[in-house]
Structure formats: C-alpha cells, structure tokens
Amino acid sequence: MQTGCSETETTPQCTDAAQCRRDEACHESTCIPWSDAPLLADFEILQEPAGSSLIVARVLPEGFPRERVEHLRFSLGDGFTGWGESVTHRYDDPGIYPIDLEVTLEGYRVLRASRLVTIEPSQSTPTHAT
C-alpha cells in the first residue's frame, strides 16, 4: 500500500432497513450503524371504512432497532392500553381520540409518536322491539 492511502470500505446503498444488517439502519439511502442513526417512533392507523369504530394501530418497520426494544405501548385515548407492534381496538363512542405510541429501548431511552383517529357515529339506526 502506498503512503497516505488507505483501503476504503464501501457503504451499501438502501431503500429500507431490510437491505441493511441487523445492527444498521437505512438513513438517507445509506446503511449506517444504529448508534449513528436518528431514532424515531412512528405508526399507522388502519381503519376500514374511514370513520369505523374498529382500528388497527401498527408500528412502522423503520425508525429504531427492534432487538433493543424493551416495551412497545399504545395508549388509545379512551382509557385502554395495548402492548406490542400491532394493536386492534374497537371504540364504544364516536369522537376524536389521541393514540400515543411509547417505545422504551434498552438503557431507558424513550421514543414517542402521536396521531388522532376520528370515530364517526354509526350509520345504522338501532331498532327496538315494541
């Protein structure tokens, strides 16, 4: 090797974390160590049809190393709490509810995300026997 030269290691290009090693994150199209990556928690709310009282809150696949997670907790805005990557819940009453995700990583680092879900009044009119 010539003086002043060094071997360079190429960093893999990526479009999502699945293309990187387990100890890496995909950040700005490059696989980088999790320790250097900006960590974030995010989730999506699935609701079919829109306004339905049944929802699924699901953590998005990127943002933090899964092997370092101690707890994943959803607060559903109506007094109920769910644990894990995905939570299914049915709301009893119409309204706008905050859903909060809290991710606790090893070393007690906490990541948070929040979204609102709208539950519409039921379109069916209840019938009562007389």
C-alpha positions as CSV (number, residue, x, y, z in Angstrom):
1,M,0.0,0.0,0.0
2,Q,1.3,3.5,-0.8
3,T,1.9,6.0,2.0
4,G,-1.1,8.2,2.6
5,C,-3.6,5.7,1.0
6,S,-6.0,3.6,2.9
7,E,-8.4,0.9,2.0
8,T,-11.9,2.2,1.8
9,E,-14.9,0.3,2.7
10,T,-18.0,0.9,0.5
11,T,-21.2,1.5,2.4
12,P,-24.2,-0.3,1.0
13,Q,-27.0,1.7,-0.6
14,C,-30.5,1.0,0.6
15,T,-34.1,2.0,0.2
16,D,-35.3,0.4,3.5
17,A,-33.8,-1.3,6.6
18,A,-34.4,-4.8,5.2
19,Q,-31.4,-4.2,2.9
20,C,-29.1,-3.4,5.8
21,R,-27.5,-5.7,8.5
22,R,-29.4,-6.1,11.8
23,D,-27.1,-3.6,13.5
24,E,-27.7,-0.9,10.8
25,A,-30.4,1.5,9.8
26,C,-31.2,2.8,6.3
27,H,-30.7,6.6,6.6
28,E,-30.6,8.9,3.5
29,S,-30.2,5.8,1.2
30,T,-27.1,4.5,3.1
31,C,-26.8,1.7,5.7
32,I,-25.3,3.2,8.8
33,P,-24.8,1.8,12.4
34,W,-27.9,2.3,14.6
35,S,-25.8,4.2,17.1
36,D,-25.3,6.9,14.4
37,A,-28.9,6.9,13.1
38,P,-31.6,9.4,14.2
39,L,-34.1,7.2,16.1
40,L,-37.8,7.8,15.8
41,A,-41.0,6.0,16.6
42,D,-43.9,6.1,14.1
43,F,-47.1,4.2,13.4
44,E,-50.0,4.0,11.1
45,I,-53.7,3.6,11.8
46,L,-55.7,1.3,9.7
47,Q,-59.5,2.0,9.7
48,E,-61.9,0.4,7.1
49,P,-64.1,2.1,6.3
50,A,-62.9,5.5,7.3
51,G,-64.6,6.6,10.5
52,S,-65.2,3.0,11.6
53,S,-65.1,2.2,15.3
54,L,-62.6,-0.7,14.7
55,I,-58.9,0.3,14.2
56,V,-55.5,-1.3,14.0
57,A,-52.5,0.7,15.2
58,R,-49.3,-0.7,13.8
59,V,-45.7,0.4,14.3
60,L,-43.9,1.3,11.1
61,P,-41.0,-1.0,10.2
62,E,-38.2,1.5,10.4
63,G,-37.0,4.1,12.9
64,F,-35.5,2.1,15.7
65,P,-33.6,-1.3,16.3
66,R,-36.2,-3.9,17.2
67,E,-33.7,-6.1,19.1
68,R,-33.1,-3.2,21.6
69,V,-36.8,-2.7,22.4
70,E,-37.9,-3.4,26.0
71,H,-41.5,-2.2,25.7
72,L,-43.9,-1.0,22.9
73,R,-47.1,0.6,24.4
74,F,-50.1,2.2,22.7
75,S,-52.4,4.4,24.7
76,L,-55.7,4.5,22.8
77,G,-57.2,7.7,24.2
78,D,-60.3,6.1,25.8
79,G,-58.6,4.5,28.9
80,F,-57.4,1.4,27.1
81,T,-53.8,0.4,26.6
82,G,-52.3,-2.1,24.2
83,W,-48.8,-3.7,24.1
84,G,-46.8,-4.8,21.1
85,E,-46.1,-3.9,17.4
86,S,-49.8,-4.0,16.4
87,V,-53.0,-3.4,18.4
88,T,-56.6,-3.9,17.4
89,H,-59.2,-1.9,19.2
90,R,-62.9,-1.0,18.9
91,Y,-64.1,2.3,20.3
92,D,-67.5,2.4,22.0
93,D,-68.4,6.0,21.3
94,P,-67.9,8.5,18.4
95,G,-65.3,11.2,18.8
96,I,-61.7,12.2,18.1
97,Y,-59.2,10.1,20.1
98,P,-55.5,10.6,20.6
99,I,-53.4,7.5,20.1
100,D,-49.9,7.6,21.6
101,L,-47.1,5.2,21.0
102,E,-44.3,4.9,23.5
103,V,-41.2,2.8,22.7
104,T,-38.7,2.1,25.5
105,L,-35.3,0.9,24.3
106,E,-32.5,-0.6,26.4
107,G,-30.9,2.0,28.6
108,Y,-34.4,3.6,29.1
109,R,-34.3,5.7,26.0
110,V,-37.9,6.6,25.2
111,L,-39.3,7.4,21.7
112,R,-42.8,8.7,21.3
113,A,-45.3,9.3,18.5
114,S,-48.9,10.6,18.5
115,R,-51.8,10.6,16.0
116,L,-55.5,11.3,16.1
117,V,-58.3,8.9,15.0
118,T,-61.9,10.0,14.2
119,I,-64.7,7.6,15.0
120,E,-67.9,8.6,13.3
121,P,-71.4,7.9,14.7
122,S,-72.8,4.6,13.4
123,Q,-74.7,5.0,10.2
124,S,-77.3,2.4,11.1
125,T,-80.3,3.3,13.2
126,P,-80.9,0.9,16.1
127,T,-84.3,-0.8,16.0
128,H,-86.2,-1.6,19.2
129,A,-88.9,-4.3,19.6
130,T,-92.1,-2.9,21.0
